[in-house]
Amino acid sequence: MRPLIDGVAAFRRIGEAVAAARHSVWLTVAFYAPDFRMPDGGASLFDLLDAAVARGIDVRVIFWRPNPESSRLGRTFAGTPGDVAVLRQRGSRFGARWDRARGPFLHHQKSWLIDAGAPSEVAFIGGINLTAQAVGAPGHTEGHRHDVYVEVAGPAATDVHHNFVQRWNEASERDAADGQWGRGSAEQLRFPVRISAPRGPSTVQIQRNLHHGIYTDGQPPPGGVPYRIASGERTIFEQYVLAIAGAQRAIYIENQAIPVPPVAKALEEALKRGVEVVVLVPATPEENVRAARRDPQRQALFDHVARLDLYDRFALVGIAAPNLAGERRDIYVHAKIMLIDDEWATIGSCNLHDRSLGGHTEMNASVWDATVVRPLRCALLAEHLGLDTAHLDACEASRLYRSIADENQRRRDTNDPAWQGIAYRLNAAGYGE
């Protein structure tokens, strides 16, 4: 298991894996924009996929098709007549199926699976969208987003394989006239029949959130037992709460959303136990968060987070970097990760809001391995604090993070540009106002 911080690092590695593919390239796509390019002046998504097809690779994509209730959430490749015209004009031959979620929800998984079931198999899981904004370079670049992906190989990749087959075979639009495209799109796939060989020492597990009723085939993974998938799955949500309850020293969270009340409640119980908690979120939230702040029926969401700020061991933080003019601009936090005690982490597509936890299709990978988690914590804090924290334990690093964020907030308020790193403290009680 190897974490990949930010879009450039993630898509450089994904591009290498696609170029080295021997058998197949399968991916699930939520949001997409035509301006997406691989890093370093690389190919567009369709150039990348078409080149793989030309090498004889089996390429398949599951695209999310929004419902009217979810059509304004972001740019997609929904299989409209215009989208199909683009594929036809390009002569693209990769296989594609389109898949709807329920009502206002969306298929939010962002995954790549290379050489499914083969010895060279590798998977990538995370939350980075296929847009130019998501692959912006860090530092001074305007519009940069902070995000995290993870590379997984070995037995856990078999679950990524199983997930793709399950979704492909039951994609909602598979029998519609405009629900599939290209080579192999009419074929059903075979579920994996063997677990991939171990590829490292880490214990890794794949979790998902799936709305009930969208898939019905409970085919077990190799050596497993049937799962009542028709009833849905909420193992990401369950593990978030269990992981927080098991924390003994420090919790570090990066998420696009502030925690929903059940998660916030679990964090408060951890604070009462003396656990250090740092939560990194977008300093400038999206309009839907500001709308929720104005909605009296959503007040409990913000009240729970404000209550966390009453504890000395808690900090809600954002990040802001100088642009070319030297002015600080907030960096949008799009990551979905949680680190516990420098020993356990989860990385994936799942936000801490009620849609991701209760209706979207999501996928995370969790790891029990201090040799992975501690370096990840150090790398993230090096980016945000501009300091090496390898000599500090998880508690000491959290306290340092909070101290620097507090000082940077003071400097921000006084227009002092001499920040240490890019993290600063947010006012939890006023978040979203």
VEXDREN-2710 file (C-alpha; in Angstrom, 1 decimal):
% VEXDREN-2710
k/r/px/py/pz
1/MET/0.0/0.0/0.0
2/ARG/1.4/3.4/-1.0
3/PRO/-0.3/6.7/-0.4
4/LEU/0.0/9.3/-3.1
5/ILE/-0.4/12.9/-2.0
6/ASP/-2.0/15.4/-4.4
7/GLY/-3.0/15.0/-8.1
8/VAL/0.4/15.3/-9.7
9/ALA/2.0/12.5/-7.8
10/ALA/-1.2/10.3/-8.0
11/PHE/-1.7/10.6/-11.8
12/ARG/2.0/10.3/-12.6
13/ARG/2.0/6.9/-10.9
14/ILE/-1.4/6.0/-12.5
15/GLY/0.0/7.0/-15.9
16/GLU/3.0/4.7/-15.3
17/ALA/0.8/1.8/-14.4
18/VAL/-1.4/2.3/-17.4
19/ALA/1.6/2.4/-19.7
20/ALA/2.9/-0.8/-18.1
21/ALA/-0.5/-2.6/-18.3
22/ARG/-0.3/-6.0/-19.9
23/HIS/-3.9/-7.1/-19.9
24/SER/-6.5/-4.6/-18.7
25/VAL/-7.3/-1.1/-17.5
26/TRP/-10.6/-0.7/-15.7
27/LEU/-11.8/2.5/-14.0
28/THR/-14.8/4.0/-12.3
29/VAL/-15.4/7.7/-13.0
30/ALA/-17.6/10.1/-11.1
31/PHE/-16.7/13.7/-12.2
32/TYR/-14.9/14.4/-15.5
33/ALA/-14.0/17.5/-17.5
34/PRO/-12.5/17.7/-21.0
35/ASP/-9.7/19.9/-19.6
36/PHE/-8.2/17.0/-17.7
37/ARG/-4.6/16.1/-18.6
38/MET/-2.1/13.8/-17.1
39/PRO/0.7/15.6/-15.4
40/ASP/3.8/17.1/-17.1
41/GLY/1.9/18.0/-20.3
42/GLY/0.5/14.4/-20.6
43/ALA/-2.4/12.9/-22.4
44/SER/-6.1/13.5/-22.0
45/LEU/-8.1/10.7/-20.4
46/PHE/-9.4/9.5/-23.8
47/ASP/-5.9/9.7/-25.4
48/LEU/-4.6/7.6/-22.5
49/LEU/-7.4/5.0/-22.9
50/ASP/-7.3/4.9/-26.7
51/ALA/-3.5/4.3/-26.6
52/ALA/-4.0/1.4/-24.3
53/VAL/-6.6/-0.1/-26.6
54/ALA/-4.3/0.3/-29.5
55/ARG/-1.7/-1.9/-27.6
56/GLY/-4.3/-4.6/-27.3
57/ILE/-5.3/-3.8/-23.7
58/ASP/-8.9/-4.5/-22.5
59/VAL/-10.1/-1.0/-21.4
60/ARG/-13.4/-0.5/-19.6
61/VAL/-15.0/2.5/-17.9
62/ILE/-18.0/2.8/-15.7
63/PHE/-19.3/6.4/-15.9
64/TRP/-21.8/7.9/-13.5
65/ARG/-24.9/9.2/-15.2
66/PRO/-26.6/11.8/-13.0
67/ASN/-30.3/12.0/-12.3
68/PRO/-32.1/15.3/-12.5
69/GLU/-31.7/15.7/-8.7
70/SER/-27.9/15.4/-8.9
71/SER/-27.2/16.9/-12.3
72/ARG/-25.7/20.2/-10.9
73/LEU/-23.2/18.6/-8.6
74/GLY/-20.3/18.8/-11.1
75/ARG/-19.2/18.1/-14.7
76/THR/-19.6/14.5/-15.8
77/PHE/-19.3/12.4/-18.9
78/ALA/-22.9/11.3/-18.8
79/GLY/-23.2/9.6/-22.2
80/THR/-25.3/12.4/-23.8
81/PRO/-25.6/12.6/-27.6
82/GLY/-22.8/15.1/-27.5
83/ASP/-20.6/12.8/-25.4
84/VAL/-21.2/9.9/-27.8
85/ALA/-20.4/12.2/-30.7
86/VAL/-17.0/12.9/-29.1
87/LEU/-16.3/9.2/-28.8
88/ARG/-17.4/8.5/-32.4
89/GLN/-15.4/11.4/-33.8
90/ARG/-12.3/10.1/-32.0
91/GLY/-12.9/6.5/-33.0
92/SER/-12.6/5.5/-29.4
93/ARG/-13.0/1.7/-29.0
94/PHE/-12.7/1.2/-25.2
95/GLY/-15.7/-0.3/-23.5
96/ALA/-18.0/1.9/-21.4
97/ARG/-21.2/1.5/-19.4
98/TRP/-23.2/4.2/-17.7
99/ASP/-24.6/3.7/-14.2
100/ARG/-27.2/5.8/-12.3
101/ALA/-27.4/6.1/-8.5
102/ARG/-30.6/6.6/-6.5
103/GLY/-32.4/9.9/-6.6
104/PRO/-30.1/12.7/-5.4
105/PHE/-27.2/10.4/-4.7
106/LEU/-24.2/9.7/-7.0
107/HIS/-21.7/7.0/-7.8
108/HIS/-18.7/8.7/-6.2
109/GLN/-16.1/5.9/-6.4
110/LYS/-12.9/7.0/-8.1
111/SER/-10.8/3.9/-8.9
112/TRP/-8.4/2.4/-11.4
113/LEU/-7.7/-1.3/-11.7
114/ILE/-4.7/-2.4/-13.8
115/ASP/-4.4/-6.0/-15.0
116/ALA/-7.3/-7.4/-12.9
117/GLY/-6.5/-10.8/-11.5
118/ALA/-3.0/-11.1/-13.1
119/PRO/0.3/-11.2/-11.2
120/SER/0.9/-7.6/-12.4
121/GLU/-2.4/-6.4/-10.8
122/VAL/-2.5/-3.0/-9.1
123/ALA/-5.3/-0.7/-8.0
124/PHE/-5.7/2.9/-7.2
125/ILE/-8.4/4.3/-4.8
126/GLY/-9.1/7.8/-3.7
127/GLY/-11.1/11.0/-4.2
128/ILE/-9.3/12.9/-7.0
129/ASN/-11.6/13.9/-9.9
130/LEU/-10.6/13.9/-13.5
131/THR/-10.5/17.6/-13.9
132/ALA/-7.6/20.1/-14.6
133/GLN/-8.2/21.7/-11.2
134/ALA/-7.6/18.4/-9.5
135/VAL/-4.2/18.0/-11.0
136/GLY/-2.9/21.5/-10.4
137/ALA/0.6/21.8/-9.0
138/PRO/1.0/22.8/-5.3
139/GLY/2.5/26.0/-4.0
140/HIS/1.8/29.1/-5.9
141/THR/-0.6/27.6/-8.5
142/GLU/-4.1/29.1/-8.4
143/GLY/-7.0/26.7/-8.0
144/HIS/-4.9/23.9/-6.5
145/ARG/-6.8/21.2/-4.6
146/HIS/-5.2/19.1/-1.8
147/ASP/-6.1/15.5/-2.2
148/VAL/-4.9/11.9/-1.6
149/TYR/-5.0/8.7/-3.5
150/VAL/-3.6/5.3/-2.5
151/GLU/-2.0/2.5/-4.5
152/VAL/-3.0/-1.1/-3.5
153/ALA/-1.6/-4.4/-4.6
154/GLY/-2.1/-7.9/-3.3
155/PRO/-5.2/-9.6/-1.9
156/ALA/-7.0/-6.3/-1.2
157/ALA/-6.9/-5.5/-4.9
158/THR/-9.1/-8.6/-5.4
159/ASP/-11.9/-6.7/-3.7
160/VAL/-11.4/-3.8/-6.0
161/HIS/-11.7/-6.3/-8.9
162/HIS/-14.8/-7.8/-7.3
163/ASN/-16.4/-4.3/-6.9
164/PHE/-15.8/-3.4/-10.6
165/VAL/-17.3/-6.7/-11.8
166/GLN/-20.3/-6.2/-9.6
167/ARG/-20.9/-2.7/-10.8
168/TRP/-20.2/-3.4/-14.4
169/ASN/-22.6/-6.4/-14.6
170/GLU/-25.4/-4.5/-12.9
171/ALA/-24.8/-1.0/-14.3
172/SER/-28.3/0.5/-14.5
173/GLU/-28.1/1.6/-18.1
174/ARG/-26.5/-1.5/-19.5
175/ASP/-29.6/-2.5/-21.6
176/ALA/-30.5/1.1/-22.7
177/ALA/-29.8/2.1/-26.2
178/ASP/-27.4/4.9/-24.9
179/GLY/-26.1/2.9/-21.9
180/GLN/-23.0/1.3/-23.4
181/TRP/-20.2/2.0/-25.8
182/GLY/-17.4/0.3/-27.6
183/ARG/-15.5/-3.0/-27.5
184/GLY/-16.8/-5.5/-25.0
185/SER/-19.5/-3.2/-23.6
186/ALA/-22.2/-5.9/-24.1
187/GLU/-20.3/-8.5/-22.3
188/GLN/-20.8/-9.5/-18.7
189/LEU/-17.6/-10.0/-16.6
190/ARG/-16.6/-13.0/-14.5
191/PHE/-16.0/-12.4/-10.8
192/PRO/-12.5/-13.1/-9.6
193/VAL/-11.9/-16.7/-8.8
194/ARG/-8.7/-16.5/-6.8
195/ILE/-7.2/-14.1/-4.3
196/SER/-4.2/-12.1/-5.6
197/ALA/-0.9/-13.1/-4.1
198/PRO/0.5/-11.0/-1.1
199/ARG/2.6/-8.1/-2.2
200/GLY/3.7/-6.6/1.1
201/PRO/3.5/-6.7/4.9
202/SER/0.6/-4.4/5.4
203/THR/-2.9/-5.5/6.5
204/VAL/-5.2/-3.8/4.1
205/GLN/-9.0/-3.9/3.8
206/ILE/-11.5/-2.4/1.3
207/GLN/-14.7/-0.9/2.6
208/ARG/-17.7/0.5/0.6
209/ASN/-20.9/2.5/1.1
210/LEU/-23.6/1.4/-1.3
211/HIS/-27.3/2.4/-1.4
212/HIS/-29.7/-0.5/-0.9
213/GLY/-31.3/-1.9/-4.0
214/ILE/-28.9/-0.8/-6.7
215/TYR/-27.0/-4.1/-6.9
216/THR/-28.4/-7.6/-6.2
217/ASP/-25.7/-10.2/-7.0
218/GLY/-24.2/-11.2/-3.6
219/GLN/-21.5/-13.3/-5.2
220/PRO/-18.8/-13.7/-2.6
221/PRO/-15.1/-12.9/-3.1
222/PRO/-12.8/-15.9/-3.4
223/GLY/-12.9/-17.8/-0.2
224/GLY/-15.5/-15.5/1.3
225/VAL/-19.2/-15.8/2.0
226/PRO/-22.2/-14.3/0.1
227/TYR/-23.0/-10.7/1.1
228/ARG/-26.6/-9.4/1.0
229/ILE/-25.6/-6.5/-1.2
230/ALA/-29.3/-5.8/-2.1
231/SER/-29.6/-4.5/1.5
232/GLY/-26.8/-2.0/0.8
233/GLU/-23.4/-1.6/2.6
234/ARG/-22.2/0.9/5.1
235/THR/-18.8/-0.5/6.1
236/ILE/-17.0/2.8/5.6
237/PHE/-19.3/4.6/8.0
238/GLU/-19.1/1.8/10.5
239/GLN/-15.3/1.7/10.4
240/TYR/-15.0/5.5/10.8
241/VAL/-17.0/5.3/14.0
242/LEU/-15.2/2.2/15.3
243/ALA/-11.7/3.7/14.5
244/ILE/-12.5/6.9/16.4
245/ALA/-13.8/4.8/19.3
246/GLY/-10.5/2.8/19.3
247/ALA/-8.2/5.8/19.2
248/GLN/-5.9/6.2/22.2
249/ARG/-3.6/9.1/21.4
250/ALA/-4.2/11.1/18.3
251/ILE/-6.7/11.4/15.4
252/TYR/-5.9/13.3/12.2
253/ILE/-8.6/13.9/9.7
254/GLU/-8.6/15.5/6.3
255/ASN/-12.0/15.8/4.7
256/GLN/-14.1/17.9/2.3
257/ALA/-16.9/18.0/4.8
258/ILE/-17.2/18.7/8.5
259/PRO/-18.2/15.6/10.5
260/VAL/-21.9/14.6/10.6
261/PRO/-23.3/14.5/14.2
262/PRO/-22.7/10.7/14.8
263/VAL/-19.0/11.2/13.8
264/ALA/-18.7/14.4/15.7
265/LYS/-20.1/12.7/18.8
266/ALA/-17.5/10.0/18.5
267/LEU/-14.8/12.6/18.2
268/GLU/-16.1/14.3/21.4
269/GLU/-15.9/11.0/23.3
270/ALA/-12.3/10.7/22.1
271/LEU/-11.5/14.2/23.3
272/LYS/-13.0/13.3/26.7
273/ARG/-10.5/10.4/26.8
274/GLY/-7.6/12.8/26.2
275/VAL/-7.1/12.1/22.5
276/GLU/-5.6/14.8/20.4
277/VAL/-7.8/15.7/17.4
278/VAL/-6.9/17.8/14.3
279/VAL/-9.5/18.1/11.5
280/LEU/-8.5/19.7/8.2
281/VAL/-11.4/21.0/6.0
282/PRO/-11.8/23.5/3.2
283/ALA/-11.3/26.9/4.8
284/THR/-13.8/28.3/2.3
285/PRO/-16.6/25.7/2.0
286/GLU/-18.8/25.2/-1.0
287/GLU/-22.1/26.9/-1.4
288/ASN/-24.1/23.9/-0.2
289/VAL/-22.3/24.1/3.2
290/ARG/-23.2/27.8/3.5
291/ALA/-26.8/27.0/2.5
292/ALA/-26.9/24.3/5.2
293/ARG/-25.6/26.9/7.7
294/ARG/-28.6/29.1/6.9
295/ASP/-31.0/26.1/7.3
296/PRO/-32.4/25.9/10.9
297/GLN/-33.0/22.2/10.3
298/ARG/-29.3/21.6/9.8
299/GLN/-28.2/23.5/12.9
300/ALA/-27.2/20.4/14.8
301/LEU/-24.5/19.7/12.2
302/PHE/-22.7/22.9/13.1
303/ASP/-23.5/22.8/16.8
304/HIS/-21.7/19.5/17.2
305/VAL/-18.6/20.8/15.5
306/ALA/-18.7/24.0/17.5
307/ARG/-18.9/21.9/20.7
308/LEU/-15.7/20.1/19.7
309/ASP/-13.9/23.5/19.6
310/LEU/-14.5/23.8/23.4
311/TYR/-11.8/21.2/24.0
312/ASP/-8.2/22.3/24.2
313/ARG/-7.0/19.2/22.3
314/PHE/-9.2/20.0/19.2
315/ALA/-8.4/22.1/16.2
316/LEU/-10.4/22.8/13.0
317/VAL/-8.0/24.0/10.4
318/GLY/-7.7/25.1/6.8
319/ILE/-4.7/25.7/4.5
320/ALA/-3.8/28.7/2.4
321/ALA/-0.7/29.2/0.2
322/PRO/0.7/32.4/-1.4
323/ASN/-0.1/33.0/-5.1
324/LEU/2.3/34.6/-7.5
325/ALA/1.4/38.0/-6.1
326/GLY/2.3/36.9/-2.6
327/GLU/-1.3/36.9/-1.5
328/ARG/-2.6/34.0/0.6
329/ARG/-5.3/32.0/-1.1
330/ASP/-7.2/29.2/0.5
331/ILE/-6.4/25.7/-0.9
332/TYR/-9.5/23.6/-1.3
333/VAL/-9.2/20.4/0.8
334/HIS/-10.7/17.5/-1.2
335/ALA/-9.0/14.7/0.6
336/LYS/-10.9/12.0/2.5
337/ILE/-8.5/10.4/5.0
338/MET/-8.3/9.6/8.7
339/LEU/-5.2/8.6/10.7
340/ILE/-5.4/7.0/14.1
341/ASP/-2.4/6.8/16.6
342/ASP/0.2/6.7/13.7
343/GLU/-0.9/3.0/13.3
344/TRP/-4.1/2.9/11.2
345/ALA/-5.4/5.0/8.3
346/THR/-8.2/5.0/5.8
347/ILE/-8.0/6.7/2.4
348/GLY/-10.7/6.9/-0.3
349/SER/-13.7/8.7/-1.8
350/CYS/-16.0/9.0/1.3
351/ASN/-16.8/12.4/2.8
352/LEU/-18.0/12.9/6.3
353/HIS/-21.4/14.3/5.2
354/ASP/-24.7/12.5/5.2
355/ARG/-24.8/12.0/1.4
356/SER/-21.5/10.1/1.3
357/LEU/-22.2/8.2/4.5
358/GLY/-25.9/7.4/3.7
359/GLY/-26.5/7.1/-0.1
360/HIS/-23.5/7.7/-2.4
361/THR/-21.4/4.8/-3.8
362/GLU/-18.0/5.1/-2.1
363/MET/-14.8/3.1/-1.7
364/ASN/-12.0/3.4/0.9
365/ALA/-8.9/1.4/1.6
366/SER/-7.8/1.0/5.2
367/VAL/-4.4/-0.1/6.5
368/TRP/-3.0/-1.4/9.8
369/ASP/0.7/-0.7/9.5
370/ALA/2.7/2.0/11.3
371/THR/5.4/1.8/8.6
372/VAL/2.8/3.2/6.2
373/VAL/0.8/5.5/8.4
374/ARG/3.5/7.3/10.3
375/PRO/5.4/8.4/7.1
376/LEU/2.1/9.5/5.6
377/ARG/1.4/11.7/8.7
378/CYS/5.0/13.1/8.4
379/ALA/4.5/13.8/4.6
380/LEU/1.2/15.6/5.1
381/LEU/2.5/17.7/8.0
382/ALA/5.6/18.6/6.1
383/GLU/3.4/19.9/3.3
384/HIS/1.1/21.9/5.7
385/LEU/3.5/23.0/8.4
386/GLY/6.8/23.2/6.4
387/LEU/8.5/21.1/9.1
388/ASP/9.8/17.6/9.6
389/THR/7.9/15.9/12.4
390/ALA/9.5/12.5/12.1
391/HIS/11.1/12.9/15.5
392/LEU/7.7/13.5/17.1
393/ASP/5.0/11.0/18.1
394/ALA/1.4/11.4/17.0
395/CYS/0.4/13.4/20.1
396/GLU/3.4/15.8/19.9
397/ALA/2.8/16.3/16.2
398/SER/-0.9/17.1/16.8
399/ARG/0.0/19.7/19.5
400/LEU/2.6/21.3/17.2
401/TYR/0.1/21.4/14.4
402/ARG/-2.4/23.1/16.6
403/SER/0.2/25.6/17.9
404/ILE/1.3/26.6/14.4
405/ALA/-2.2/26.8/13.1
406/ASP/-3.1/29.2/16.0
407/GLU/-0.1/31.4/15.3
408/ASN/-0.8/31.5/11.6
409/GLN/-4.4/32.5/12.4
410/ARG/-3.0/35.4/14.4
411/ARG/-0.7/36.4/11.6
412/ARG/-3.5/36.1/9.1
413/ASP/-5.7/38.5/11.2
414/THR/-2.8/41.1/11.3
415/ASN/-1.8/40.7/7.6
416/ASP/1.6/39.3/8.7
417/PRO/2.9/37.2/5.7
418/ALA/5.5/35.4/7.8
419/TRP/3.6/32.2/8.2
420/GLN/5.1/28.8/9.2
421/GLY/3.8/26.5/6.6
422/ILE/0.2/26.9/5.2
423/ALA/-2.1/25.7/8.0
424/TYR/-4.2/28.1/10.0
425/ARG/-6.9/27.8/12.7
426/LEU/-10.6/28.1/11.7
427/ASN/-13.4/29.3/13.9
428/ALA/-15.5/26.2/14.3
429/ALA/-18.5/28.0/15.8
430/GLY/-18.7/30.2/12.6
431/TYR/-17.8/27.7/10.0
432/GLY/-19.8/28.1/6.8
433/GLU/-21.1/31.6/7.7
END
